[in-house]
């Protein structure tokens, strides 16, 4: 299974406890995912800048972009974890309905996380 798919499935499991979510191994995978996606998004932003303006983004903009993206994505994992718990509760602890809801909700946004 793909590292990012496995991470998505693990972090959107409503039965995952907070202690398991905060487990150093899982947090390490989250940080790796954040680093990878931050790098990809930053390169994409620089590519767009180069295509439309003929130059890469400045060093200071790149630093702000990297820091901002990393923080947003890292906190996003925690926010999604809490959101999954609320969806699960709203569906009266029905795992199938929760998974269907999450897949519809997040499948188009999976690369943004």
C-alpha positions as CSV (number, residue, x, y, z in Angstrom):
1,X,0.0,0.0,0.0
2,X,1.2,3.5,-0.8
3,X,2.7,5.4,2.1
4,X,0.2,8.3,1.6
5,X,-2.8,6.1,1.2
6,X,-2.0,4.1,4.3
7,X,-1.5,7.4,6.2
8,X,-4.8,8.7,5.0
9,X,-6.6,5.5,6.0
10,X,-4.9,5.4,9.4
11,X,-5.5,9.1,10.2
12,X,-9.2,8.9,9.1
13,X,-9.9,5.8,11.2
14,X,-12.5,7.0,13.7
15,X,-11.5,4.3,16.1
16,X,-7.9,5.6,16.3
17,X,-7.2,6.8,19.8
18,X,-5.5,10.1,20.5
19,X,-2.6,8.3,22.0
20,X,-2.1,6.2,18.8
21,X,-2.5,9.4,16.7
22,X,0.3,11.0,18.8
23,X,2.5,8.0,18.5
24,X,6.0,9.0,17.4
25,X,5.9,6.5,14.5
26,X,2.7,7.9,13.1
27,X,3.8,11.5,13.7
28,X,7.1,10.7,11.8
29,X,5.0,9.5,8.8
30,X,2.9,12.7,9.1
31,X,6.0,14.9,9.0
32,X,7.4,13.0,6.0
33,X,4.1,13.5,4.2
34,X,4.2,17.2,5.1
35,X,7.8,17.6,3.9
36,X,7.0,15.8,0.6
37,X,3.8,17.7,-0.1
38,X,5.3,21.0,1.0
39,X,8.2,20.5,-1.4
40,X,5.9,19.6,-4.3
41,X,3.6,22.6,-3.7
42,X,6.5,25.0,-3.4
43,X,8.0,23.7,-6.6
44,X,4.7,24.1,-8.3
45,X,4.3,27.7,-7.1
46,X,7.8,28.4,-8.4
47,X,7.0,26.8,-11.7
48,X,3.8,28.9,-12.1
49,X,5.8,32.0,-11.2
50,X,8.4,31.1,-13.8
51,X,5.9,30.4,-16.5
52,X,3.9,33.6,-15.9
53,X,6.5,36.1,-14.7
54,X,9.8,34.6,-16.0
55,X,11.4,34.3,-12.6
56,X,11.3,32.1,-9.6
57,X,9.9,33.3,-6.3
58,X,12.4,35.1,-4.0
59,X,14.1,33.3,-1.2
60,X,12.1,35.1,1.5
61,X,8.8,34.2,-0.3
62,X,9.9,30.6,-0.6
63,X,10.8,30.5,3.1
64,X,7.4,31.9,4.1
65,X,5.6,29.6,1.7
66,X,7.4,26.5,3.1
67,X,6.8,27.4,6.7
68,X,3.2,28.3,6.1
69,X,2.4,25.2,4.1
70,X,4.1,22.9,6.6
71,X,2.3,24.3,9.6
72,X,-1.1,24.3,7.8
73,X,-0.6,20.7,6.7
74,X,0.7,19.5,10.0
75,X,-2.2,21.1,11.9
76,X,-4.6,19.9,9.2
77,X,-3.9,16.3,10.1
78,X,-4.9,16.9,13.7
79,X,-8.0,18.9,12.6
80,X,-9.0,16.2,10.3
81,X,-8.6,13.6,13.0
82,X,-10.9,15.5,15.3
83,X,-13.4,16.1,12.4
84,X,-13.5,12.3,11.7
85,X,-14.4,11.7,15.3
86,X,-17.3,14.1,15.1
87,X,-18.5,12.6,11.8
88,X,-18.4,9.2,13.4
89,X,-20.3,10.4,16.4
90,X,-22.9,12.1,14.1
91,X,-23.5,8.8,12.3
92,X,-24.2,7.1,15.6
93,X,-20.8,5.3,15.5
94,X,-21.6,3.6,12.1
95,X,-18.2,2.9,10.6
96,X,-19.5,2.1,7.1
97,X,-21.4,5.4,6.8
98,X,-18.5,7.3,8.3
99,X,-16.0,5.8,5.8
100,X,-18.3,6.5,2.8
101,X,-18.8,10.1,4.0
102,X,-15.0,10.6,4.5
103,X,-14.1,9.1,1.1
104,X,-16.6,11.3,-0.7
105,X,-15.4,14.3,1.3
106,X,-11.7,13.9,1.2
107,X,-10.9,11.8,-1.9
108,X,-10.9,15.0,-4.1
109,X,-8.8,16.8,-1.5
110,X,-6.4,14.0,-0.5
111,X,-3.4,15.6,-2.2
112,X,-4.0,18.9,-0.4
113,X,-3.7,17.2,3.0
